[in-house]
Amino acid sequence: MKCFELAVKEIRKRNIPGDVAEVGVFQGEFAQFVNAAFPDRTCYLCDTFEGFQPEEAAQEMQQGNATQAFVNAYQNTSEELVMEKMEHKDRIVLRKGYFPDTMQDIDTAFAFVSIDMDFEASIYEGLRYFYPRLSRGGYIFLHDYNSSLYGVEHAVDRYEKDHQILLPKVPLCDANGTLVIVK
Ligand SMILES: C[S@@+](CC[C@H](N)C(=O)[O-])C[C@H]1O[C@@H](n2cnc3c(N)ncnc32)[C@H](O)[C@@H]1O
C-alpha cells in the first residue's frame, strides 16, 4: 500500500496526465483505494464480475497454476458490491465482460493502472492494451508477478519478446509479488 501511495504522490507532483484503471477488480478491495486516491480522474474498473474466462481457467488448471477452488472463489462478486465501496462513485466507469473486448471503444491515456487478472493470456492482453496508452511518468502495478501464478511472469516475458522491448521494471517485496512497470 505504501508503494501505491508514493506512486500516487509522484503522479500528482509531476502532473502526469491520464485516467486510472484496474483490470481484475473482484470485490473492489484495491479498486477502492485507486478511486479514493484519484478523485479528479475517471476510474475504469474492468471485470466479468462473474469470475475467470472458463477456457483460460481450464488451461491454467491443466498447467497446475490454479485449482478449481481458486477459480470458483472469484465468482462471488457483483457490480453493486464493488460500487458500494467506491468513495467517488461519479468517477467510476464499470466495464463488465471479458477484457480487452470491454475497452475497445476507449481512447484515452492512463496515469495509473492496476493489472490483477492472475492468468497469462489476460495479463498479456493487459500489457498489450495499457502499456502503449500509459503516459510518460505513469505506473502499471502488476500483481502476482513473483508468485505461484506463474503465468503472470510468462506473460511479461512473452510481451517483451514479441514487442522487442525491455520494460522498465521494479519488483516489489510485498505480499502480492507486485511488479511496478514505469514509462
Ligand atoms: C485476483 S482477482 C482480483 C482481485 C482484486 N484486484 C482485489 O483487489 O481484490 C482476479 C479477477 O480478474 C478477473 N478477470 C480475469 N481475467 C479477466 C478478463 N479477461 N476479463 C475480465 N475480468 C477478468 C476475475 O473475474 C477476477 O475477479
The ligand as a Gaussian input file, in Angstrom:
#p B3LYP/6-31G(d) Opt

LIG

0 1
 C       -7.373000     -11.866000      -8.147000
 S       -8.918000     -11.253000      -8.655000
 C       -8.693000      -9.512000      -8.483000
 C       -8.526000      -9.066000      -7.071000
 C       -8.730000      -7.576000      -6.867000
 N       -7.776000      -6.770000      -7.583000
 C       -8.737000      -7.183000      -5.405000
 O       -8.344000      -6.066000      -5.079000
 O       -9.166000      -7.981000      -4.574000
 C       -8.880000     -11.537000     -10.374000
 C      -10.090000     -11.011000     -11.108000
 O       -9.773000     -10.919000     -12.503000
 C      -10.958000     -11.128000     -13.243000
 N      -10.545000     -11.457000     -14.623000
 C       -9.581000     -12.328000     -15.001000
 N       -9.430000     -12.335000     -16.329000
 C      -10.325000     -11.437000     -16.820000
 C      -10.645000     -10.964000     -18.134000
 N      -10.008000     -11.395000     -19.232000
 N      -11.612000     -10.033000     -18.260000
 C      -12.269000      -9.546000     -17.173000
 N      -12.001000      -9.951000     -15.909000
 C      -11.037000     -10.880000     -15.726000
 C      -11.674000     -12.232000     -12.485000
 O      -13.057000     -12.213000     -12.755000
 C      -11.345000     -11.873000     -11.017000
 O      -12.374000     -11.123000     -10.432000

